[in-house]
């Protein structure tokens, strides 16, 4: 590699016996770097962080995600396909289904493309279950990599080491000057905190997180010093005494169906509304202005038509002296242009469409447990 002036900075070498490995050597320091290994570590660290951040699942659930975990559910009323991520029973022996957001879909797509073999299939590998102390049957696990010519599953130590090394590389420290340290469980706290702060009812967050006690979910909402937590819990206890007790319980079937119905009613003409369950529309259904809109790539032409119409209306308002309408039209125009830019960026990021091979419901493989509740 050379600068514009022709000065040599780094030269790539492939030592004997390391065919297929790319190394970089700095001629000034003599330090050698395995670029292939660094690329692999960077990708899997990014994948771990993004999946944990977007799902709030436990580390054992992360390592058990497989190609069969990605399923699709067709809404009986609208016929729309809803992508879901199946979480197999783990700590609480309870199976869950999580909604896959567009960002999470991009991450899962990249992982599947990364682990596929020459036949476009995800290799079947065995993994060691530390809690049950036994080898699991072959499965198309998503978190796997090739080591010394063999496909191996990730371990929890590997995930924790990746997180530690990523934070060390950032150089970030806490208030005491010590290096920051994140555990996989910290992302679970971040997920629940973000969900509740965006309006998700705590008892719904409890079901999504797989907690048996709502107080556990509320305790995950934020991390404070112990005295602050106790003061906050005392405040909640006083407020709860003034509220109907049925607000703090396991949701009924009717409430759960109402929650699921939220996803049926979020469809709009130019995409889908991404606002949290139970939160009102702050833009009075002027969806083109809303930052919570998930624009649909198939509706790009409609967005272009809306933008062009707004430009014409602004020109008409300025020509006729309707200055009271210009400002509002310009806000809508900025929203339309931002949505178009978001679609263009998404298209550049995704490139050509890749078939991920979503399994049908009868192909789902999930491990069950015979351990009864105490």
Secondary structure as a PSIPRED ss2 file (coil, helix, strand):
# PSIPRED VFORMAT (PSIPRED V4.0)

   1 X C   1.000  0.000  0.000
   2 X E   0.000  0.000  1.000
   3 X C   1.000  0.000  0.000
   4 X C   1.000  0.000  0.000
   5 X C   1.000  0.000  0.000
   6 X C   1.000  0.000  0.000
   7 X C   1.000  0.000  0.000
   8 X E   0.000  0.000  1.000
   9 X C   1.000  0.000  0.000
  10 X E   0.000  0.000  1.000
  11 X E   0.000  0.000  1.000
  12 X E   0.000  0.000  1.000
  13 X E   0.000  0.000  1.000
  14 X C   1.000  0.000  0.000
  15 X C   1.000  0.000  0.000
  16 X C   1.000  0.000  0.000
  17 X C   1.000  0.000  0.000
  18 X C   1.000  0.000  0.000
  19 X C   1.000  0.000  0.000
  20 X C   1.000  0.000  0.000
  21 X C   1.000  0.000  0.000
  22 X C   1.000  0.000  0.000
  23 X E   0.000  0.000  1.000
  24 X E   0.000  0.000  1.000
  25 X E   0.000  0.000  1.000
  26 X E   0.000  0.000  1.000
  27 X C   1.000  0.000  0.000
  28 X C   1.000  0.000  0.000
  29 X C   1.000  0.000  0.000
  30 X C   1.000  0.000  0.000
  31 X C   1.000  0.000  0.000
  32 X E   0.000  0.000  1.000
  33 X E   0.000  0.000  1.000
  34 X E   0.000  0.000  1.000
  35 X H   0.000  1.000  0.000
  36 X H   0.000  1.000  0.000
  37 X H   0.000  1.000  0.000
  38 X H   0.000  1.000  0.000
  39 X H   0.000  1.000  0.000
  40 X H   0.000  1.000  0.000
  41 X H   0.000  1.000  0.000
  42 X H   0.000  1.000  0.000
  43 X H   0.000  1.000  0.000
  44 X H   0.000  1.000  0.000
  45 X H   0.000  1.000  0.000
  46 X H   0.000  1.000  0.000
  47 X H   0.000  1.000  0.000
  48 X H   0.000  1.000  0.000
  49 X H   0.000  1.000  0.000
  50 X H   0.000  1.000  0.000
  51 X H   0.000  1.000  0.000
  52 X H   0.000  1.000  0.000
  53 X H   0.000  1.000  0.000
  54 X H   0.000  1.000  0.000
  55 X H   0.000  1.000  0.000
  56 X C   1.000  0.000  0.000
  57 X C   1.000  0.000  0.000
  58 X C   1.000  0.000  0.000
  59 X H   0.000  1.000  0.000
  60 X H   0.000  1.000  0.000
  61 X H   0.000  1.000  0.000
  62 X H   0.000  1.000  0.000
  63 X H   0.000  1.000  0.000
  64 X C   1.000  0.000  0.000
  65 X C   1.000  0.000  0.000
  66 X E   0.000  0.000  1.000
  67 X H   0.000  1.000  0.000
  68 X H   0.000  1.000  0.000
  69 X H   0.000  1.000  0.000
  70 X E   0.000  0.000  1.000
  71 X E   0.000  0.000  1.000
  72 X E   0.000  0.000  1.000
  73 X E   0.000  0.000  1.000
  74 X E   0.000  0.000  1.000
  75 X C   1.000  0.000  0.000
  76 X C   1.000  0.000  0.000
  77 X C   1.000  0.000  0.000
  78 X C   1.000  0.000  0.000
  79 X C   1.000  0.000  0.000
  80 X C   1.000  0.000  0.000
  81 X E   0.000  0.000  1.000
  82 X E   0.000  0.000  1.000
  83 X E   0.000  0.000  1.000
  84 X E   0.000  0.000  1.000
  85 X E   0.000  0.000  1.000
  86 X E   0.000  0.000  1.000
  87 X E   0.000  0.000  1.000
  88 X C   1.000  0.000  0.000
  89 X C   1.000  0.000  0.000
  90 X C   1.000  0.000  0.000
  91 X C   1.000  0.000  0.000
  92 X C   1.000  0.000  0.000
  93 X C   1.000  0.000  0.000
  94 X C   1.000  0.000  0.000
  95 X C   1.000  0.000  0.000
  96 X E   0.000  0.000  1.000
  97 X E   0.000  0.000  1.000
  98 X E   0.000  0.000  1.000
  99 X E   0.000  0.000  1.000
 100 X C   1.000  0.000  0.000
 101 X C   1.000  0.000  0.000
 102 X H   0.000  1.000  0.000
 103 X H   0.000  1.000  0.000
 104 X H   0.000  1.000  0.000
 105 X H   0.000  1.000  0.000
 106 X H   0.000  1.000  0.000
 107 X H   0.000  1.000  0.000
 108 X H   0.000  1.000  0.000
 109 X H   0.000  1.000  0.000
 110 X H   0.000  1.000  0.000
 111 X H   0.000  1.000  0.000
 112 X H   0.000  1.000  0.000
 113 X H   0.000  1.000  0.000
 114 X H   0.000  1.000  0.000
 115 X H   0.000  1.000  0.000
 116 X E   0.000  0.000  1.000
 117 X C   1.000  0.000  0.000
 118 X C   1.000  0.000  0.000
 119 X C   1.000  0.000  0.000
 120 X C   1.000  0.000  0.000
 121 X C   1.000  0.000  0.000
 122 X E   0.000  0.000  1.000
 123 X C   1.000  0.000  0.000
 124 X C   1.000  0.000  0.000
 125 X E   0.000  0.000  1.000
 126 X C   1.000  0.000  0.000
 127 X C   1.000  0.000  0.000
 128 X E   0.000  0.000  1.000
 129 X E   0.000  0.000  1.000
 130 X C   1.000  0.000  0.000
 131 X C   1.000  0.000  0.000
 132 X C   1.000  0.000  0.000
 133 X C   1.000  0.000  0.000
 134 X E   0.000  0.000  1.000
 135 X E   0.000  0.000  1.000
 136 X C   1.000  0.000  0.000
 137 X C   1.000  0.000  0.000
 138 X C   1.000  0.000  0.000
 139 X E   0.000  0.000  1.000
 140 X C   1.000  0.000  0.000
 141 X E   0.000  0.000  1.000
 142 X C   1.000  0.000  0.000
 143 X C   1.000  0.000  0.000
 144 X E   0.000  0.000  1.000
 145 X E   0.000  0.000  1.000
 146 X E   0.000  0.000  1.000
 147 X E   0.000  0.000  1.000
 148 X C   1.000  0.000  0.000
 149 X C   1.000  0.000  0.000
 150 X E   0.000  0.000  1.000
 151 X E   0.000  0.000  1.000
 152 X E   0.000  0.000  1.000
 153 X E   0.000  0.000  1.000
 154 X C   1.000  0.000  0.000
 155 X C   1.000  0.000  0.000
 156 X H   0.000  1.000  0.000
 157 X H   0.000  1.000  0.000
 158 X H   0.000  1.000  0.000
 159 X H   0.000  1.000  0.000
 160 X H   0.000  1.000  0.000
 161 X H   0.000  1.000  0.000
 162 X H   0.000  1.000  0.000
 163 X H   0.000  1.000  0.000
 164 X H   0.000  1.000  0.000
 165 X H   0.000  1.000  0.000
 166 X H   0.000  1.000  0.000
 167 X H   0.000  1.000  0.000
 168 X H   0.000  1.000  0.000
 169 X H   0.000  1.000  0.000
 170 X H   0.000  1.000  0.000
 171 X C   1.000  0.000  0.000
 172 X C   1.000  0.000  0.000
 173 X E   0.000  0.000  1.000
 174 X C   1.000  0.000  0.000
 175 X C   1.000  0.000  0.000
 176 X C   1.000  0.000  0.000
 177 X C   1.000  0.000  0.000
 178 X C   1.000  0.000  0.000
 179 X E   0.000  0.000  1.000
 180 X C   1.000  0.000  0.000
 181 X C   1.000  0.000  0.000
 182 X C   1.000  0.000  0.000
 183 X C   1.000  0.000  0.000
 184 X H   0.000  1.000  0.000
 185 X H   0.000  1.000  0.000
 186 X H   0.000  1.000  0.000
 187 X H   0.000  1.000  0.000
 188 X H   0.000  1.000  0.000
 189 X H   0.000  1.000  0.000
 190 X H   0.000  1.000  0.000
 191 X H   0.000  1.000  0.000
 192 X H   0.000  1.000  0.000
 193 X H   0.000  1.000  0.000
 194 X H   0.000  1.000  0.000
 195 X H   0.000  1.000  0.000
 196 X H   0.000  1.000  0.000
 197 X H   0.000  1.000  0.000
 198 X C   1.000  0.000  0.000
 199 X C   1.000  0.000  0.000
 200 X C   1.000  0.000  0.000
 201 X C   1.000  0.000  0.000
 202 X H   0.000  1.000  0.000
 203 X H   0.000  1.000  0.000
 204 X H   0.000  1.000  0.000
 205 X H   0.000  1.000  0.000
 206 X H   0.000  1.000  0.000
 207 X H   0.000  1.000  0.000
 208 X H   0.000  1.000  0.000
 209 X H   0.000  1.000  0.000
 210 X C   1.000  0.000  0.000
 211 X C   1.000  0.000  0.000
 212 X C   1.000  0.000  0.000
 213 X C   1.000  0.000  0.000
 214 X H   0.000  1.000  0.000
 215 X H   0.000  1.000  0.000
 216 X H   0.000  1.000  0.000
 217 X H   0.000  1.000  0.000
 218 X H   0.000  1.000  0.000
 219 X H   0.000  1.000  0.000
 220 X C   1.000  0.000  0.000
 221 X C   1.000  0.000  0.000
 222 X C   1.000  0.000  0.000
 223 X C   1.000  0.000  0.000
 224 X C   1.000  0.000  0.000
 225 X C   1.000  0.000  0.000
 226 X H   0.000  1.000  0.000
 227 X H   0.000  1.000  0.000
 228 X H   0.000  1.000  0.000
 229 X H   0.000  1.000  0.000
 230 X H   0.000  1.000  0.000
 231 X H   0.000  1.000  0.000
 232 X H   0.000  1.000  0.000
 233 X H   0.000  1.000  0.000
 234 X H   0.000  1.000  0.000
 235 X H   0.000  1.000  0.000
 236 X H   0.000  1.000  0.000
 237 X H   0.000  1.000  0.000
 238 X H   0.000  1.000  0.000
 239 X H   0.000  1.000  0.000
 240 X H   0.000  1.000  0.000
 241 X H   0.000  1.000  0.000
 242 X C   1.000  0.000  0.000
 243 X C   1.000  0.000  0.000
 244 X C   1.000  0.000  0.000
 245 X H   0.000  1.000  0.000
 246 X H   0.000  1.000  0.000
 247 X H   0.000  1.000  0.000
 248 X C   1.000  0.000  0.000
 249 X C   1.000  0.000  0.000
 250 X C   1.000  0.000  0.000
 251 X C   1.000  0.000  0.000
 252 X C   1.000  0.000  0.000
 253 X H   0.000  1.000  0.000
 254 X H   0.000  1.000  0.000
 255 X H   0.000  1.000  0.000
 256 X H   0.000  1.000  0.000
 257 X H   0.000  1.000  0.000
 258 X H   0.000  1.000  0.000
 259 X H   0.000  1.000  0.000
 260 X H   0.000  1.000  0.000
 261 X H   0.000  1.000  0.000
 262 X H   0.000  1.000  0.000
 263 X H   0.000  1.000  0.000
 264 X H   0.000  1.000  0.000
 265 X C   1.000  0.000  0.000
 266 X C   1.000  0.000  0.000
 267 X E   0.000  0.000  1.000
 268 X E   0.000  0.000  1.000
 269 X C   1.000  0.000  0.000
 270 X C   1.000  0.000  0.000
 271 X E   0.000  0.000  1.000
 272 X E   0.000  0.000  1.000
 273 X E   0.000  0.000  1.000
 274 X C   1.000  0.000  0.000
 275 X C   1.000  0.000  0.000
 276 X C   1.000  0.000  0.000
 277 X C   1.000  0.000  0.000
 278 X C   1.000  0.000  0.000
 279 X C   1.000  0.000  0.000
 280 X C   1.000  0.000  0.000
 281 X C   1.000  0.000  0.000
 282 X C   1.000  0.000  0.000
 283 X C   1.000  0.000  0.000
 284 X C   1.000  0.000  0.000
 285 X C   1.000  0.000  0.000
 286 X C   1.000  0.000  0.000
 287 X H   0.000  1.000  0.000
 288 X H   0.000  1.000  0.000
 289 X H   0.000  1.000  0.000
 290 X C   1.000  0.000  0.000
 291 X C   1.000  0.000  0.000
 292 X C   1.000  0.000  0.000
 293 X E   0.000  0.000  1.000
 294 X E   0.000  0.000  1.000
 295 X E   0.000  0.000  1.000
 296 X C   1.000  0.000  0.000
 297 X H   0.000  1.000  0.000
 298 X H   0.000  1.000  0.000
 299 X H   0.000  1.000  0.000
 300 X H   0.000  1.000  0.000
 301 X H   0.000  1.000  0.000
 302 X H   0.000  1.000  0.000
 303 X H   0.000  1.000  0.000
 304 X H   0.000  1.000  0.000
 305 X H   0.000  1.000  0.000
 306 X H   0.000  1.000  0.000
 307 X H   0.000  1.000  0.000
 308 X H   0.000  1.000  0.000
 309 X H   0.000  1.000  0.000
 310 X H   0.000  1.000  0.000
 311 X H   0.000  1.000  0.000
 312 X H   0.000  1.000  0.000
 313 X H   0.000  1.000  0.000
 314 X H   0.000  1.000  0.000
 315 X H   0.000  1.000  0.000
 316 X H   0.000  1.000  0.000
 317 X H   0.000  1.000  0.000
 318 X H   0.000  1.000  0.000
 319 X H   0.000  1.000  0.000
 320 X H   0.000  1.000  0.000
 321 X C   1.000  0.000  0.000
 322 X C   1.000  0.000  0.000
 323 X H   0.000  1.000  0.000
 324 X H   0.000  1.000  0.000
 325 X H   0.000  1.000  0.000
 326 X H   0.000  1.000  0.000
 327 X H   0.000  1.000  0.000
 328 X H   0.000  1.000  0.000
 329 X H   0.000  1.000  0.000
 330 X H   0.000  1.000  0.000
 331 X H   0.000  1.000  0.000
 332 X H   0.000  1.000  0.000
 333 X H   0.000  1.000  0.000
 334 X H   0.000  1.000  0.000
 335 X H   0.000  1.000  0.000
 336 X H   0.000  1.000  0.000
 337 X H   0.000  1.000  0.000
 338 X H   0.000  1.000  0.000
 339 X H   0.000  1.000  0.000
 340 X H   0.000  1.000  0.000
 341 X H   0.000  1.000  0.000
 342 X H   0.000  1.000  0.000
 343 X H   0.000  1.000  0.000
 344 X H   0.000  1.000  0.000
 345 X H   0.000  1.000  0.000
 346 X H   0.000  1.000  0.000
 347 X H   0.000  1.000  0.000
 348 X H   0.000  1.000  0.000
 349 X H   0.000  1.000  0.000
 350 X H   0.000  1.000  0.000
 351 X C   1.000  0.000  0.000
 352 X C   1.000  0.000  0.000
 353 X C   1.000  0.000  0.000
 354 X C   1.000  0.000  0.000
 355 X C   1.000  0.000  0.000
 356 X C   1.000  0.000  0.000
 357 X C   1.000  0.000  0.000
 358 X C   1.000  0.000  0.000
 359 X C   1.000  0.000  0.000
 360 X C   1.000  0.000  0.000
 361 X H   0.000  1.000  0.000
 362 X H   0.000  1.000  0.000
 363 X H   0.000  1.000  0.000
 364 X C   1.000  0.000  0.000
 365 X C   1.000  0.000  0.000
 366 X C   1.000  0.000  0.000
 367 X C   1.000  0.000  0.000
 368 X C   1.000  0.000  0.000
 369 X C   1.000  0.000  0.000
 370 X C   1.000  0.000  0.000
 371 X C   1.000  0.000  0.000
 372 X C   1.000  0.000  0.000
 373 X C   1.000  0.000  0.000
 374 X C   1.000  0.000  0.000
